[in-house]
Amino acid sequence: MPRTTAFPPASRFFARLDRFECECPNCGQVISTDDNTGMPRRLYTLSGRRSAAKIMPHNQSVQLMVWNALTQRLRCPHCKVVYMAGLLLYSIKPGTHPPVGAPFDAIPTARQRVEMRRKSAGGWWAEQLHEDEVNLAVEALCTCPDRGTSRFCPVHGWEQPVEGVNS
């Protein structure tokens, strides 16, 4: 992630963010401002969150919001670091940027894309490639007793004997 020590020369302009997804600069986890997890029903809509932030700014549910659209504060739900969010706009010369396609920093990486899908549909990202066989057919019959299991059973047993466990 690129970092800078100084803000580029700029002039201020009006901008209000309502919804977005971004990567936390501190922990690298993907944050979605649409995350309603653990919030009261009155804070499910953008207008509900804005009005609660205006009327009850010190309320615990307002303080715990991931994105406060009124104050433009973003709280990472993973590392709890709080940021002030805004827009930084750059002017470009005509013809210097392709007319189609998003800029490179607006395209999520494969991991970020999977994490965004996981938040909406469920699933996990594997940290390493699993190369072992996963679907196995055991041809031997189960030799477990009627009530319990045996560590020597070819179906339910342990590969290596476990000390201190009776079969």
N, C-alpha and C positions, 0 to 999 in steps of 0.2 A: 504494500500500500504506500503510495507516494506521500511524503510528509514535507511540509514547508515551515520555515521559521518566521517568515514575514508574509503579511497579507499583500497581495498585488495592488497597485494603484487602482482605485475604484471610486465610484460615486454611489450613494445610497439610492434605492428605489423601493417601491412598495411590492411586497410579495407575501402571500399567505399560503402555507402548505396545508392541505387537508388530509391527504393519504399518500403514503409512499412505503417502499420497502428499501432497506439499506443494510449494509454490513456495519456492525459495531466497530469503531476504530480501536477499541480497547481489547475486546475478546475475539472478534472476528465472526461472531454468530450473526445470522440474518435476523433482522428485526422487522416486523410488519406492524404498521400503525393500526391495522384492522383487527388486531388481536383483542378479543373480548374475554379471554380466559380469566375467570375469577371476578369479573366485574358485575355489579348489580345490573339488572335489566334496564334501568333508566339510563345507563351509560352505553347502551349498545349502538345508538345512532350518533352520528357526528353532531347533530344539533343538541342532543341530550348531553354529550360530553362538553360542548361549548358552554351551554347554559349552566351546567353544574360547576364548571370551572369559574364562571363569572359570579354566580350566586354564593357558592360555598367553596372558595379556594383552599380553605384549610381542612376540608373534610378528608378523612383517611382514604376513601375510595378515589377522590380526585388526586390526592398525592401519589397513589399507587398506579395511576393510569400510565400505560406505556407511552402514549402520545397525547399531550395536552395541546389541542389545536388552538386554544385561545392564547396561551403563553408561548407556544411554539417550543415547548420543552419535551425532549425525548429521553425516556428512562429505559436503559437496556434491561430487559427482564432476566438476562442471564448473569451479568456481572454487576448490575445495579448502578452503573455510572450514568450520570445525568448530563445531557448535552442540550444546547440551544441550537435549533436547526434553522437554516435559512437557505437562500438561493445565491449562487454565485454565477452570474451570466457573463459569457465571453462573446464579443462580436467576432465574426469571422468574415474573411473576404469572400466575395462570390467566386465560386469555382474551386475554392481550396478544400472543401469538404464534400464528400459524396452526397448528392441530393437524397439518396435513399440509405437506410440503415442507421442504426443508433451509434452514438459514440462508444468507444471501447469500455469506458467506465460505467455505462448504463446497461451493459450486457452481463448478466450473472454468469459466473463460472459454472461448471458442471455440478460441483458440490453445492453451491448456493442455490441452483435451480432445484436440485433434489431436496434441499432443506425447505425451500418454499413449498414444494409439493407435499412434503411430509407434514408440514403444519396444516395444510388444508385437507389432505386425504389420508395421512398416516403413512408410516414407513420409516426406514432408517438408512443411513449411509454407512457402508462398511469401511472401516479405517484401513483394512488391508485385504488383499485378495485371498479368498478361501479356496485353496486348490485341492483339498481332500475330497474324496468321493462323498456325496451327501445322500444319495438314494441307494441303500444297500438291501439286498435280498439274502436273508439267512435261511439256508436250506435245512439246518438241523432243527429238531423239535425242542420245545421248552422243557427243561428238566426241573423247574422250580417246584417246591412243595405246595400243597393245596393252599396254605395260608402263609404267604411271604414270598421272598425271592432267594435265590441262591447265587452266590458270586461266581459259581462255576457253570451256571446256565449259559448256553451259547447265545440265547436271545437277550436275556435281562442281566447277565452277569457283568462283572468288571473285567477289563482287560488284564490288569495287574492286581494281584491280591492286595487287599487293604488290611493292614495290621490292626488287631484289636476288634475286628468285626467277625462274629460267628455266622456261619452259613446255615 
